Amino acid sequence: MRTISWNQRSAQSWQDWCSLQNRRQFVGRAAQGLGSIALASMLQEASLGKQQQAADVSAERGVLGDGHFPARAKRVIWLFMAGAPSQIDTFDYKPDMDRWFDQDLPKSVRKGQRLTTMTASQPRFPIAPSMFKFHQHGQCGRWVSELFPNIGSMSDDLAFVHSMWTEAINHDPAITYIQTGSQIPGKPSVGAWLSYGLGSMNRSLPDFVVLNCAPRGQALYSRLWGSGFLPSKHAGVAFRAQGDPVLFLSNPDGVDRDIRRLMLDRVQAMNQRIHDELGDPETQTRIAQFEMAFRMQASVPELTDMADEPEHVVSLYGREARTPGTFGYNCLMARRMMERGVRFVQVFHRDWDHHGTLPDKIRSQASEADQPAWALVQDLKRRGMLDDTLVIWGGEFGRTIYSQGTLKHNNYGRDHHPKCFTYWLAGGGLREGMSYGKTDEFSYNIAENPVHIRDLHATILHQLGIDHTRFTVKHRGLDERLTGVQVANVVRDLIV
């Protein structure tokens, strides 16, 4: 029997792999059949789209260049309160509910709306007014819960939207929806759309960074900051709280930067050979990602080294601002990223899902979130960056005015409620000290100016110079866009 050497086997395997049917070979052979004309027509657009995506991946600028019109904002920080904070206990003041204590929410208010399985079988729906005091703040006179004294103190800098709503009633589809514009997993996230459309402002850092706070509460998934059907280079890069901020950032023992550069050049040459042979645009994406990783080995340590931050600035963000993984640290890190040209930063603060013992839990959450969020806005403002940085605060839906379970010793909880919840926004060309939208006296239905999450997405894109109706990507024969095929409107009353 003939013996084949390892090198011969490797060479043969490489030739066999290269001879696999690629798209061009497939189309060429299919063209000999009866369906050649139809098939060629169907695949031509997809092939051109892939070639365009490959060109886009290699470019520093996004596919939209500078956008459709002059932008008011260059950057976005989204402080996402995962789990859904109660609007009734935070920013949607309902003093008249005190007289409704422990009375059933009227059926005329519920209107047969969908309920979760956690409360649908409850014999009663006892109204639980907020036990927290509200105070007026600023020249605008905004009513804010005592849970957020710092955020309340900057009410004149904020735009409150009390009439947000969504169709999703459970956490996973709701978070997926507000992150990607669809309840069905697999679509690009907001940050990925912006990276794809507008490109990079710093070649040494990602366009889109995700900062997760200490892991508690419900799980979060990487698809929430994924790129979906866009090139994978546009996915968010999640920084870690322990060890290297990004996996494999440090060189292995015995490997210096020159050796890493040489090794990377060899790998890139092989990747380029694969691309020349098969024409897969994801190979170009891989090349770009390897190059970004190499540049990040120098830029990320400088970014995360807070030795250059004055103590009076760090103290603004709270006692834990130098502790990785805390909300204070992540808010300060978000500001540092904005200074260095990162396009989109998303900070996930978890464990706002308060079905029981809400008073104790929401106090703890608010005490973590209040000062750092205030510090971030004030820090950006002092540096002259707030005008072109859009800051967003909110969760995936709201909470019910009625208690989940019985009211006992003020130890109530609240179930999911998608029909109304509150967001606040700052900077980025939005109005200051304003309140938009209104809920009914029970904070259960929207009374004025509903704002769907699609409208929020459309407004974010607009402030960055993008017309959401014209920002589409051909995928599986459809013109996909962040705001979907249903009606979405820019909330122009929020814009200066």
TORMI-517487 format. One line per field, with one value per residue (C-alpha): residue in one letter; z, x, y; residue number from 0. Coordinates in Angstrom, 2 decimals, decimal comma. Layout:
aa <- c(a;...)
up <- c(Z;...)
east <- c(X;...)
north <- c(Y;...)
i <- c(NUM;...)
//
This chain:
aa <- c(m;r;t;i;s;w;n;q;r;s;a;q;s;w;q;d;w;c;s;l;q;n;r;r;q;f;v;g;r;a;a;q;g;l;g;s;i;a;l;a;s;m;l;q;e;a;s;l;g;k;q;q;q;a;a;d;v;s;a;e;r;g;v;l;g;d;g;h;f;p;a;r;a;k;r;v;i;w;l;f;m;a;g;a;p;s;q;i;d;t;f;d;y;k;p;d;m;d;r;w;f;d;q;d;l;p;k;s;v;r;k;g;q;r;l;t;t;m;t;a;s;q;p;r;f;p;i;a;p;s;m;f;k;f;h;q;h;g;q;c;g;r;w;v;s;e;l;f;p;n;i;g;s;m;s;d;d;l;a;f;v;h;s;m;w;t;e;a;i;n;h;d;p;a;i;t;y;i;q;t;g;s;q;i;p;g;k;p;s;v;g;a;w;l;s;y;g;l;g;s;m;n;r;s;l;p;d;f;v;v;l;n;c;a;p;r;g;q;a;l;y;s;r;l;w;g;s;g;f;l;p;s;k;h;a;g;v;a;f;r;a;q;g;d;p;v;l;f;l;s;n;p;d;g;v;d;r;d;i;r;r;l;m;l;d;r;v;q;a;m;n;q;r;i;h;d;e;l;g;d;p;e;t;q;t;r;i;a;q;f;e;m;a;f;r;m;q;a;s;v;p;e;l;t;d;m;a;d;e;p;e;h;v;v;s;l;y;g;r;e;a;r;t;p;g;t;f;g;y;n;c;l;m;a;r;r;m;m;e;r;g;v;r;f;v;q;v;f;h;r;d;w;d;h;h;g;t;l;p;d;k;i;r;s;q;a;s;e;a;d;q;p;a;w;a;l;v;q;d;l;k;r;r;g;m;l;d;d;t;l;v;i;w;g;g;e;f;g;r;t;i;y;s;q;g;t;l;k;h;n;n;y;g;r;d;h;h;p;k;c;f;t;y;w;l;a;g;g;g;l;r;e;g;m;s;y;g;k;t;d;e;f;s;y;n;i;a;e;n;p;v;h;i;r;d;l;h;a;t;i;l;h;q;l;g;i;d;h;t;r;f;t;v;k;h;r;g;l;d;e;r;l;t;g;v;q;v;a;n;v;v;r;d;l;i;v)
up <- c(0,00;-0,97;1,93;1,74;3,71;5,99;3,57;0,66;2,62;3,60;0,02;-1,23;1,46;0,47;-3,22;-2,36;-0,20;-2,92;-5,46;-3,47;-5,20;-4,61;-5,77;-9,18;-9,89;-8,76;-10,98;-13,91;-13,70;-13,01;-16,11;-18,22;-16,95;-17,95;-15,01;-15,84;-16,74;-13,66;-11,37;-12,75;-12,26;-8,67;-7,71;-9,50;-6,96;-4,01;-5,56;-6,16;-2,64;-1,23;-3,31;-2,04;1,54;1,04;-0,15;2,80;5,26;4,02;4,22;7,27;6,35;6,55;3,60;4,20;4,37;6,47;6,50;4,66;6,23;8,82;12,14;15,52;17,36;16,62;19,43;21,58;25,12;25,99;29,69;29,51;32,71;31,97;33,71;33,33;36,10;37,45;35,93;38,78;41,41;39,45;37,01;36,34;39,30;40,19;43,54;43,07;43,40;47,18;47,50;45,40;47,73;47,66;45,41;42,24;39,00;37,07;34,12;32,07;32,53;31,92;28,67;28,37;27,69;27,61;31,00;31,84;33,27;36,58;37,24;34,73;37,27;40,19;41,75;42,33;40,90;43,97;43,21;44,84;44,88;45,04;48,61;47,58;47,82;44,71;44,57;41,98;40,43;38,33;36,45;34,52;37,76;36,93;39,52;40,25;42,88;45,97;44,63;42,10;43,79;41,44;38,23;39,53;40,14;36,43;35,16;33,25;31,15;30,30;28,00;29,65;27,47;29,57;26,72;25,50;24,57;22,98;22,03;23,82;27,33;28,30;28,85;26,09;23,17;24,67;25,07;21,64;20,20;21,64;20,82;17,25;16,10;16,02;18,60;16,47;17,20;14,44;13,35;13,67;16,85;16,91;17,44;14,54;12,22;13,20;12,73;9,30;8,21;9,60;10,04;12,40;14,18;15,67;13,80;17,05;18,92;17,91;16,65;19,10;22,66;25,29;29,03;31,23;34,94;37,57;36,42;38,34;37,40;34,10;31,53;28,62;25,27;22,83;20,04;21,74;20,42;17,39;13,74;12,38;8,59;8,48;8,25;11,62;12,14;13,10;16,15;19,56;21,40;25,02;27,51;30,55;34,20;35,13;33,51;30,10;29,09;25,83;25,55;24,26;24,37;25,92;23,98;25,23;27,19;24,88;22,11;21,70;19,50;16,57;16,55;16,81;13,83;11,77;12,65;11,83;8,45;7,58;8,66;6,70;3,59;3,88;4,45;1,38;-0,64;0,53;-0,40;-3,87;-4,43;-3,03;-2,88;0,53;1,98;5,52;4,87;4,44;7,67;9,42;8,09;9,34;12,74;13,15;12,33;14,80;17,49;16,90;17,20;20,31;22,07;22,35;22,55;25,11;27,93;27,55;27,57;30,69;32,66;34,80;36,37;34,28;35,64;38,33;41,61;41,65;38,34;39,43;42,65;40,61;39,49;43,02;45,44;43,11;39,99;39,98;40,39;37,03;36,49;38,54;36,99;38,09;36,45;33,23;33,02;33,44;30,88;28,47;28,71;28,06;24,99;23,70;23,95;21,89;19,09;19,88;18,06;20,29;23,88;25,59;29,36;30,69;34,34;35,33;37,98;37,59;37,41;40,67;40,95;44,74;47,55;45,16;47,79;48,99;45,57;43,73;46,45;45,93;42,15;42,18;44,61;42,13;39,05;40,23;40,83;37,92;35,38;36,70;36,66;33,07;31,79;33,85;32,87;29,18;29,61;31,34;28,54;25,81;24,53;25,49;22,51;20,09;22,39;22,85;26,26;26,68;29,90;30,13;30,01;27,84;29,15;32,25;35,33;36,45;38,91;40,57;42,83;41,86;44,71;47,74;49,33;52,63;54,78;51,72;50,34;46,91;43,50;39,99;36,86;33,31;31,51;27,87;27,27;28,91;30,43;30,81;29,17;29,59;27,08;27,17;24,67;21,00;19,83;21,96;23,97;27,61;30,60;28,72;29,30;26,34;26,39;29,19;30,79;32,38;36,13;36,67;34,53;32,63;29,25;27,18;27,18;24,91;22,28;22,19;21,31;20,09;20,34;16,53;16,94;19,43;16,90;14,13;16,35;17,32;13,66;12,75;15,31;13,77;10,31;9,03;7,41;8,75;5,70;3,36;5,44;4,15;3,44;0,95;2,77;1,43;-1,12;1,41;2,04;5,75;8,05;11,79;12,06;10,09;7,65;10,03;10,55;12,56;13,14;14,27;17,46;16,21;19,29;21,17;18,77;19,17)
east <- c(0,00;1,31;2,33;1,28;3,27;1,68;2,71;1,12;-2,07;-2,13;-1,59;-4,27;-6,70;-6,04;-6,67;-9,81;-11,08;-10,38;-12,22;-15,45;-18,34;-18,25;-20,96;-19,46;-18,98;-22,50;-24,03;-21,86;-23,04;-26,62;-26,58;-26,39;-29,81;-33,31;-33,60;-30,46;-32,08;-34,28;-31,50;-28,99;-31,49;-32,16;-28,50;-27,13;-28,50;-27,30;-23,82;-23,60;-24,79;-22,06;-19,41;-20,66;-20,59;-17,00;-16,03;-17,87;-16,00;-12,64;-13,59;-13,21;-16,37;-19,76;-22,03;-23,81;-20,66;-21,62;-25,30;-28,35;-28,26;-26,20;-26,17;-26,90;-25,18;-21,98;-22,11;-24,61;-24,50;-27,45;-27,81;-30,07;-31,87;-32,42;-35,44;-37,69;-37,77;-41,16;-42,18;-44,66;-41,94;-39,40;-40,56;-44,32;-45,88;-49,41;-50,40;-54,11;-53,41;-53,13;-56,91;-57,08;-54,86;-55,77;-58,78;-59,04;-57,85;-61,10;-61,81;-62,48;-58,80;-57,45;-59,47;-58,83;-55,13;-52,79;-51,34;-48,41;-49,01;-47,67;-50,74;-53,38;-54,84;-54,87;-58,32;-57,69;-55,60;-55,01;-53,68;-50,33;-49,54;-45,86;-44,63;-41,88;-42,12;-41,80;-40,24;-40,25;-36,93;-35,50;-37,14;-39,15;-40,76;-40,31;-41,64;-39,05;-39,00;-36,84;-35,01;-33,23;-32,17;-29,22;-31,11;-33,92;-31,47;-30,58;-34,17;-33,52;-30,97;-33,28;-36,17;-38,58;-40,77;-43,61;-45,47;-43,12;-44,77;-44,10;-46,03;-43,67;-44,67;-41,87;-38,24;-36,39;-38,57;-38,91;-35,16;-34,53;-37,17;-35,79;-32,21;-32,79;-36,21;-37,62;-38,85;-37,35;-33,65;-31,11;-31,50;-28,71;-28,63;-28,91;-25,17;-24,39;-26,64;-24,83;-21,40;-22,41;-23,95;-21,54;-18,28;-15,42;-14,20;-11,18;-9,27;-7,84;-11,09;-14,34;-17,27;-19,61;-18,72;-20,84;-20,22;-22,02;-22,36;-21,95;-23,76;-26,99;-30,65;-31,78;-29,25;-28,21;-27,17;-24,50;-27,09;-28,47;-25,39;-24,88;-24,59;-27,29;-27,12;-24,62;-20,90;-19,77;-17,20;-20,13;-21,13;-20,60;-17,39;-18,15;-15,55;-15,00;-14,90;-12,09;-8,75;-8,06;-10,90;-11,11;-10,27;-6,76;-5,77;-2,39;0,26;1,09;4,31;7,30;5,47;6,30;4,57;6,96;6,38;2,61;2,81;4,74;2,33;-0,65;0,82;1,17;-2,40;-3,68;-1,88;-3,61;-6,95;-6,41;-5,62;-8,89;-10,78;-9,20;-10,20;-13,73;-14,76;-16,44;-16,78;-16,65;-12,98;-12,35;-14,28;-11,96;-8,92;-10,30;-11,08;-7,57;-6,11;-8,46;-7,46;-3,80;-4,39;-6,52;-3,54;-2,15;-5,33;-7,37;-4,77;-4,49;-8,28;-8,79;-5,87;-7,59;-4,40;-4,82;-8,32;-8,29;-9,75;-12,35;-13,70;-13,72;-15,52;-18,38;-19,25;-19,40;-17,35;-17,09;-16,04;-12,59;-14,01;-14,46;-17,94;-19,77;-22,21;-20,07;-16,96;-18,87;-20,36;-16,91;-15,52;-18,30;-17,24;-13,60;-14,72;-16,72;-13,58;-11,65;-14,18;-16,21;-19,52;-21,93;-21,58;-24,24;-24,13;-26,34;-27,40;-29,30;-31,75;-34,64;-37,20;-39,09;-42,02;-41,76;-40,14;-39,98;-39,33;-36,08;-34,83;-35,55;-33,84;-30,70;-30,84;-31,54;-28,70;-26,31;-27,71;-28,52;-25,17;-23,21;-25,92;-26,02;-22,21;-22,02;-24,36;-22,68;-19,18;-20,06;-21,66;-18,60;-16,36;-18,55;-19,45;-23,12;-24,32;-23,20;-23,52;-26,94;-27,49;-30,47;-31,82;-34,55;-35,54;-37,55;-41,06;-42,87;-44,57;-48,19;-49,91;-51,42;-49,46;-48,34;-49,76;-51,31;-50,40;-48,76;-46,58;-45,78;-43,93;-45,49;-44,21;-45,22;-45,72;-44,60;-46,53;-45,74;-48,39;-46,58;-43,19;-40,74;-37,43;-35,22;-32,75;-30,09;-27,93;-27,62;-29,73;-32,77;-34,79;-33,93;-36,26;-39,24;-41,80;-43,38;-46,37;-48,76;-50,32;-53,76;-54,18;-53,31;-50,13;-51,70;-52,63;-51,19;-53,33;-51,22;-48,48;-47,63;-44,00;-43,35;-39,85;-39,69;-40,21;-37,34;-35,12;-36,16;-35,36;-31,94;-31,04;-32,36;-30,15;-27,16;-28,08;-29,86;-33,29;-34,55;-36,78;-33,78;-31,34;-31,98;-30,02;-31,07;-31,41;-33,17;-35,00;-36,25;-35,19;-34,48;-34,26;-33,98;-37,50;-39,10;-41,97;-44,51;-44,96;-42,23;-42,01;-39,25;-40,48;-39,83;-41,26;-38,20;-35,76;-34,42)
north <- c(0,00;3,44;5,70;9,38;11,93;14,53;17,32;15,46;14,95;18,63;19,76;17,38;18,58;22,19;21,40;19,47;22,34;24,91;22,77;22,79;24,45;28,17;30,53;31,17;27,47;26,71;29,40;28,32;24,71;25,64;27,84;24,67;23,62;24,68;27,08;29,03;32,33;32,51;31,36;33,85;36,65;35,64;35,34;38,38;40,84;38,76;38,47;42,21;42,83;40,59;42,37;45,71;44,46;43,29;46,76;48,30;46,08;47,28;50,95;53,18;55,08;53,46;52,85;56,17;58,26;61,29;60,30;61,60;65,08;67,00;65,17;66,72;63,85;61,97;59,43;57,53;56,15;53,93;53,17;50,13;49,11;45,41;43,93;46,98;49,61;50,63;53,95;54,45;54,40;56,45;59,13;58,83;60,66;59,48;61,07;60,32;56,61;56,91;56,92;53,74;51,73;48,01;48,58;46,52;48,08;48,74;46,48;49,61;50,49;47,01;46,78;43,06;43,62;40,67;39,69;37,47;34,01;35,32;37,48;36,37;33,92;36,37;36,69;40,39;43,21;45,39;48,85;49,55;53,28;54,10;54,30;56,72;60,49;62,61;66,06;68,82;69,74;72,54;75,36;72,79;71,58;67,91;65,44;62,75;60,02;60,36;57,29;59,52;62,77;63,30;62,57;64,78;67,61;67,71;67,65;70,86;68,95;66,04;65,18;62,75;60,53;59,11;57,45;54,73;51,44;48,06;44,90;42,50;41,44;39,01;39,89;38,07;39,17;42,66;43,21;41,68;44,01;47,24;46,26;45,07;46,30;42,77;40,28;37,50;36,93;37,33;40,96;43,55;45,60;49,39;49,81;47,47;49,49;52,69;51,10;49,80;53,07;55,65;53,75;54,42;57,57;55,75;53,02;51,67;51,04;49,32;51,40;49,66;48,64;46,88;47,26;44,74;45,39;42,66;39,48;39,18;39,10;37,67;36,57;38,74;37,28;38,39;38,48;41,63;43,43;41,20;42,19;39,87;39,78;42,68;41,91;40,60;43,39;45,63;43,55;45,07;44,22;43,29;44,46;42,23;43,24;40,84;40,03;41,51;43,86;41,89;38,20;37,38;41,05;40,23;38,33;34,84;34,36;34,49;36,36;40,04;42,61;42,11;38,37;38,93;41,31;38,76;35,97;38,19;39,10;35,40;34,67;37,67;36,45;33,07;34,75;36,91;33,78;32,24;35,41;35,54;31,91;31,89;35,54;35,25;38,81;37,43;36,64;40,36;40,91;38,45;40,29;43,61;42,11;40,71;44,10;45,80;43,30;44,11;47,86;47,32;45,74;49,26;51,35;49,36;49,36;53,15;53,46;51,38;52,84;55,46;56,77;59,92;60,60;63,32;62,14;64,91;63,58;59,94;60,88;62,33;58,79;57,38;55,31;52,31;54,21;52,57;49,05;47,27;45,87;48,49;50,93;53,88;52,42;51,67;55,17;56,69;54,25;55,23;58,87;57,93;55,96;58,92;61,08;58,54;58,29;55,18;55,62;53,69;52,47;50,40;49,93;47,12;47,53;44,39;43,15;45,61;42,78;43,38;40,97;40,97;42,93;45,87;48,59;47,04;45,95;49,17;51,19;49,17;49,46;53,17;53,86;52,22;53,95;57,48;59,15;57,60;58,48;62,04;62,25;61,03;63,73;66,46;65,32;65,37;68,78;70,25;68,98;70,46;66,98;66,74;68,74;66,02;63,00;61,41;59,77;57,41;55,81;53,15;49,47;47,10;47,85;49,15;47,71;47,40;49,76;46,69;44,42;40,97;38,91;40,54;43,86;43,10;45,34;47,46;44,46;44,64;43,63;44,64;42,57;43,37;46,10;46,94;49,62;52,53;53,25;56,14;56,97;60,00;61,36;64,07;65,92;65,11;68,05;67,22;69,69;70,22;70,30;68,94;66,21;64,44;62,12;61,37;58,31;57,96;58,38;54,70;54,77;51,90;53,40;56,23;59,36;61,61;61,25;57,54;56,74;53,22;51,78;52,05;55,80;55,87;54,09;56,46;59,45;58,08;57,55;61,00;62,72;60,94;62,22;59,10;58,87;55,53;54,96;55,16;53,15;49,63;46,47;43,83;40,51;37,42;39,51;42,07;45,66;45,29;48,28;48,86;50,29;47,45;47,70;49,22;52,94;54,63;58,38;60,68;62,38;65,89;67,60;66,31;67,96;71,49)
i <- c(0;1;2;3;4;5;6;7;8;9;10;11;12;13;14;15;16;17;18;19;20;21;22;23;24;25;26;27;28;29;30;31;32;33;34;35;36;37;38;39;40;41;42;43;44;45;46;47;48;49;50;51;52;53;54;55;56;57;58;59;60;61;62;63;64;65;66;67;68;69;70;71;72;73;74;75;76;77;78;79;80;81;82;83;84;85;86;87;88;89;90;91;92;93;94;95;96;97;98;99;100;101;102;103;104;105;106;107;108;109;110;111;112;113;114;115;116;117;118;119;120;121;122;123;124;125;126;127;128;129;130;131;132;133;134;135;136;137;138;139;140;141;142;143;144;145;146;147;148;149;150;151;152;153;154;155;156;157;158;159;160;161;162;163;164;165;166;167;168;169;170;171;172;173;174;175;176;177;178;179;180;181;182;183;184;185;186;187;188;189;190;191;192;193;194;195;196;197;198;199;200;201;202;203;204;205;206;207;208;209;210;211;212;213;214;215;216;217;218;219;220;221;222;223;224;225;226;227;228;229;230;231;232;233;234;235;236;237;238;239;240;241;242;243;244;245;246;247;248;249;250;251;252;253;254;255;256;257;258;259;260;261;262;263;264;265;266;267;268;269;270;271;272;273;274;275;276;277;278;279;280;281;282;283;284;285;286;287;288;289;290;291;292;293;294;295;296;297;298;299;300;301;302;303;304;305;306;307;308;309;310;311;312;313;314;315;316;317;318;319;320;321;322;323;324;325;326;327;328;329;330;331;332;333;334;335;336;337;338;339;340;341;342;343;344;345;346;347;348;349;350;351;352;353;354;355;356;357;358;359;360;361;362;363;364;365;366;367;368;369;370;371;372;373;374;375;376;377;378;379;380;381;382;383;384;385;386;387;388;389;390;391;392;393;394;395;396;397;398;399;400;401;402;403;404;405;406;407;408;409;410;411;412;413;414;415;416;417;418;419;420;421;422;423;424;425;426;427;428;429;430;431;432;433;434;435;436;437;438;439;440;441;442;443;444;445;446;447;448;449;450;451;452;453;454;455;456;457;458;459;460;461;462;463;464;465;466;467;468;469;470;471;472;473;474;475;476;477;478;479;480;481;482;483;484;485;486;487;488;489;490;491;492;493;494;495)
//
